[in-house]
Amino acid sequence: MPTSLLICRHQIFGMKQPCTIGLIGGTGTEGRGIALRLAAAGLELGVGSRLPVRARELASELNEQLKAGRISGTDNATLISQSEIVFLTVPFVHADAVLQEHRERFFAGQILVDVTVPVVFDKGPRLLELAEGSGAEHIRNRIPLHLALVAAFKTLPAHLLAHADSWLDCDEFICSDSVEAKRRVLDLVSRIPRLRWVDAGSLSASRSLEAMTLLAIDINRRHKVQASRFRLVGLP
Ligand SMILES: NC(=O)c1ccc[n+]([C@@H]2O[C@H](COP(=O)([O-])OP(=O)(O)OC[C@H]3O[C@@H](n4cnc5c(N)ncnc54)[C@H](OP(=O)(O)O)[C@@H]3O)[C@@H](O)[C@H]2O)c1
């Protein structure tokens, strides 16, 4: 991997609110978990929904849980126009329609964080066959070129994320073709305690990350557990 794509740990630690953060479809299990963890780490953010009342209700519920008013709720369109870093936390099968609907709202310098995993559960869990090789690369082909894309939070089980009082104690794998966009998302992840971020390289690494999610789903079912996740050995 070209060293220019590798990010070293000392390039990360910022403390103040680095940017405006929003989660499209942040009302689901994954969105709720990510919102809770980032807000618990001191960050302010917005959750978006097709129904703004639903987003506001979730925001007040999570603020209640956190005993801090760091989360706001609004409709996806407003959220996209106000957020420098936008997490895509809708089901993969609906991602194309959501991205097409809001295409004109994405602005230059913005970062889209793809959390989606193209897994379907018809004949048992399986990954969709995508011409681009991964969900993230599929999404890359469907968003404006001026929008930087980072793949993250693909291998962390949502319900564990949502239990803000339980340590994650695992690795979080992040990949992108944009070094700067990846550094800014790593900065956010580095604020979540006992979650070690791992630079997984270029966007095509999503093929491995999405396959790892499928493996974790399979292992959860086989071993009747709920929160199997990954921690790499051999990394300094
Ligand atoms: N669950 C996990 O453990 C996990 C782990 C890693 C990654 N992920 C990924 O995270 C994403 C979200 O997963 P989830 O479990 O949170 O999904 P979810 O609860 O089924 O859906 C998330 C949100 O997406 C919005 N949504 C649903 N259908 C939509 C549609 N047709 N058009 C627009 N928005 C729609 C809904 O928000 P509103 O109705 O409020 O608009 C919903 O609350 C998925 O892509 C999944 O692969 C999940």
The ligand as an SDF file (V2000), in Angstrom:
LIG
                    3D

 48 52  0  0  0  0  0  0  0  0999 V2000
  -27.5760   -3.5320   12.2350 N   0  0  0  0  0  0  0  0  0  0  0  0
  -26.2580   -3.7480   12.3360 C   0  0  0  0  0  0  0  0  0  0  0  0
  -25.7370   -4.4550   13.2490 O   0  0  0  0  0  0  0  0  0  0  0  0
  -25.3350   -3.1070   11.3180 C   0  0  0  0  0  0  0  0  0  0  0  0
  -23.9360   -3.2110   11.4900 C   0  0  0  0  0  0  0  0  0  0  0  0
  -23.1190   -2.6100   10.5220 C   0  0  0  0  0  0  0  0  0  0  0  0
  -23.6840   -1.9170    9.4460 C   0  0  0  0  0  0  0  0  0  0  0  0
  -25.0500   -1.8520    9.3370 N   0  0  0  0  0  0  0  0  0  0  0  0
  -25.6120   -1.1410    8.1790 C   0  0  0  0  0  0  0  0  0  0  0  0
  -26.2180    0.0510    8.6630 O   0  0  0  0  0  0  0  0  0  0  0  0
  -27.3420    0.3760    7.8230 C   0  0  0  0  0  0  0  0  0  0  0  0
  -28.5540    0.6260    8.7160 C   0  0  0  0  0  0  0  0  0  0  0  0
  -28.8270   -0.5710    9.4050 O   0  0  0  0  0  0  0  0  0  0  0  0
  -30.0360   -0.5820   10.4580 P   0  0  0  0  0  0  0  0  0  0  0  0
  -30.0330   -1.9090   11.0920 O   0  0  0  0  0  0  0  0  0  0  0  0
  -29.9640    0.6490   11.2970 O   0  0  0  0  0  0  0  0  0  0  0  0
  -31.2570   -0.4250    9.4090 O   0  0  0  0  0  0  0  0  0  0  0  0
  -32.8090   -0.0550    9.6920 P   0  0  0  0  0  0  0  0  0  0  0  0
  -33.0280    0.1780   11.1390 O   0  0  0  0  0  0  0  0  0  0  0  0
  -33.6060   -1.0660    8.9720 O   0  0  0  0  0  0  0  0  0  0  0  0
  -32.9980    1.3270    8.8510 O   0  0  0  0  0  0  0  0  0  0  0  0
  -32.3130    2.4820    9.2440 C   0  0  0  0  0  0  0  0  0  0  0  0
  -33.1370    3.7060    8.8730 C   0  0  0  0  0  0  0  0  0  0  0  0
  -33.1900    3.7990    7.4440 O   0  0  0  0  0  0  0  0  0  0  0  0
  -34.3800    4.5540    7.0920 C   0  0  0  0  0  0  0  0  0  0  0  0
  -35.0290    3.8710    5.9820 N   0  0  0  0  0  0  0  0  0  0  0  0
  -35.5930    2.6450    5.9970 C   0  0  0  0  0  0  0  0  0  0  0  0
  -36.1400    2.3730    4.7670 N   0  0  0  0  0  0  0  0  0  0  0  0
  -35.9070    3.4810    4.0020 C   0  0  0  0  0  0  0  0  0  0  0  0
  -36.2350    3.8320    2.6580 C   0  0  0  0  0  0  0  0  0  0  0  0
  -36.9230    3.0110    1.8690 N   0  0  0  0  0  0  0  0  0  0  0  0
  -35.8470    5.0470    2.2090 N   0  0  0  0  0  0  0  0  0  0  0  0
  -35.1870    5.8980    3.0130 C   0  0  0  0  0  0  0  0  0  0  0  0
  -34.8300    5.6150    4.3060 N   0  0  0  0  0  0  0  0  0  0  0  0
  -35.1880    4.4230    4.7830 C   0  0  0  0  0  0  0  0  0  0  0  0
  -35.2950    4.5610    8.3030 C   0  0  0  0  0  0  0  0  0  0  0  0
  -35.3010    5.8840    8.8000 O   0  0  0  0  0  0  0  0  0  0  0  0
  -36.6490    6.8170    8.7350 P   0  0  0  0  0  0  0  0  0  0  0  0
  -37.8370    5.9080    8.5790 O   0  0  0  0  0  0  0  0  0  0  0  0
  -36.6200    7.5170   10.0530 O   0  0  0  0  0  0  0  0  0  0  0  0
  -36.4350    7.7080    7.5430 O   0  0  0  0  0  0  0  0  0  0  0  0
  -34.6020    3.6320    9.3110 C   0  0  0  0  0  0  0  0  0  0  0  0
  -34.7290    4.0490   10.6420 O   0  0  0  0  0  0  0  0  0  0  0  0
  -27.5390   -0.8140    6.8570 C   0  0  0  0  0  0  0  0  0  0  0  0
  -27.0560   -0.5020    5.5940 O   0  0  0  0  0  0  0  0  0  0  0  0
  -26.6920   -1.9280    7.4770 C   0  0  0  0  0  0  0  0  0  0  0  0
  -26.1250   -2.7830    6.4950 O   0  0  0  0  0  0  0  0  0  0  0  0
  -25.8820   -2.4140   10.2300 C   0  0  0  0  0  0  0  0  0  0  0  0
  1  2  1  0
  2  3  2  0
  2  4  1  0
  4  5  1  0
  4 48  2  0
  5  6  2  0
  6  7  1  0
  7  8  2  0
  8  9  1  0
  8 48  1  0
  9 10  1  0
  9 46  1  0
 10 11  1  0
 11 12  1  0
 11 44  1  0
 12 13  1  0
 13 14  1  0
 14 15  2  0
 14 16  1  0
 14 17  1  0
 17 18  1  0
 18 19  2  0
 18 20  1  0
 18 21  1  0
 21 22  1  0
 22 23  1  0
 23 24  1  0
 23 42  1  0
 24 25  1  0
 25 26  1  0
 25 36  1  0
 26 27  1  0
 26 35  1  0
 27 28  2  0
 28 29  1  0
 29 30  1  0
 29 35  2  0
 30 31  1  0
 30 32  2  0
 32 33  1  0
 33 34  2  0
 34 35  1  0
 36 37  1  0
 36 42  1  0
 37 38  1  0
 38 39  2  0
 38 40  1  0
 38 41  1  0
 42 43  1  0
 44 45  1  0
 44 46  1  0
 46 47  1  0
M  CHG  2   8   1  16  -1
M  END
$$$$
